[in-house]
């Protein structure tokens, strides 16, 4: 069970990290996959910076937590994906559905669930005299 959970979290981390790299290398094509079209250099910079940061941090924390067997980093990914899920839900309520609206929501929801489960079952960093900030 633990190995399966860590494997799924690691694969998810690799998936999100590769998506982040895609936004860094080719923001126009990667943005188009998300319905985002840049307007000029500022738009390219925004897609390249913001989307890369989102996916690299989410994926990096999944990889870090799964590899190091630590539950702490999963909370970062769970928070990022939860906020994205809330944004998509608001859009669904306010603007209505679009083709394929449910796919990213399912992926984000599964990521949140796996990250929270990983956070609960894997150990967290404990305060010891060596790492106590006070």
N, C-alpha and C positions, 0 to 999 in steps of 0.2 A: 504494500500500500504506500509506504513512504517513498519507495523508489519510483513508483508510478507517478505520485504527486510531484516529486522533484523533477522527474523527466518532463511532465507536462508543463511545469513552470519554466523549465529551461528552454523547451521548444517554443513556448510563447515568448520568452525573452529574445530568442534568436529571431523569431518572426517580426517582433516590433522593432528590434535593432536594425534589421535589414530594411524595414519600411523607412526608418529614420535615415539610413544611408541613402535610400532612393530619393528622399526629399532633398538631401544635401547635394547629391550629384546631378539629379535631373528634376528640379522643382516643377517645371511645366508639365511633364508627363505624369509625375506622381500627383500633382495638384489636380490634374484633369480627372484622375481616378476617383478623386474625392469631390468633384464638382467645383473645384477652385481654379479660377483663371486669374493669373497675375496681371496687374495693370502697371506696366513699366518696371523699371529697375527696383523701385521701392516695393512693389508687389512681389517680385522675385525674392528680394531680401527677406521680406516678411514670411513668405512660405518657407524659404530655405532655413531661416532661423527658428521660427515658432514651431513648425511641424517637425523639423529635425529634433529640436529640443524635447518636445512632447514624447515622441516615439523612442528616442534614444534613452531618455531618463526612465520611461516606463519599462522598456526592454532591459536596460542595464540593471535596474533594480531586481527584475525577475531573475536575471542570470546570476547576479551577485548573491541573492538570497538562496537560490537553488544550489549554487556551487558551494557556498560557504556554510550551508545548512543553518541559516539565520532567518528568523521570522521578521526582523525589523524592516528590511528593505521592501518587503512585500506591501507594507502599509502605504508606501509612497505610490506604488503602482495602483493599488486599490483606490487611493484618493484621486489620482489622475483619471482613471477610467470611470469612477463614480461621477465626477464632475462632467465628463464627456457624455455619460449616459443621461444625466439630468438635462444637459443642453439639448440632446437629441429628443428627449421627452417633451421639453418645452416647445421645440420646433414642431413636433408631431401634434401637440395640442393647439398651438397658435396658428400654424401654417398648413397643417394637414399632412397626410402621408405623401411620399414620393415613391417611385419605383425602387424596390429593393430596400426600403427604409428599415426593415427588421433585421437585415443581415449584420450591419455594424453594431446594432443594439444587442444582438445575441452574443456576438464576439466580445463586446465590452462587458456584458453581464457575466459571461463565463469567466472572463479574466478577473473580474472583481471577486467572484465566488472562490476561484482557485487561489487568488492572492490572500484572501482573508482566511481560508482554510490553512494555507501554508503558514501564515502568520501565527495561527493558533497552535499548530502542531509542532512547528520547529521552534527551537529555543530563541529567546531574545537576549540581547546583551544585558548582562546583570551588572549593577554597580558594585564595584569592589573598591577597596582602598586605593588601588592602583589607577582606576579610571574615574574616580569620583571627582567632579569638577570643584567641589568645595574644599 
